[in-house]
């Protein structure tokens, strides 16, 4: 859940959206005080999900 909160803060603070092929550095481990090695996120489209139009925008 902390990762989702951090993504929301990233979008809000930077003004950047979560477009396909975006690389987002976590500037360190995604979760402190754990053995996790995730230090960044890469956003890629999932061809199995396709594209959806929503009341707020198009999601892919």
Secondary structure, 3 states (H helix, E strand, C coil): CHHHHHHHHHHHHHCCCCCCCCEEECCCCCCCCCCCCCCEEECCCCCCCCCEECCCCEEC
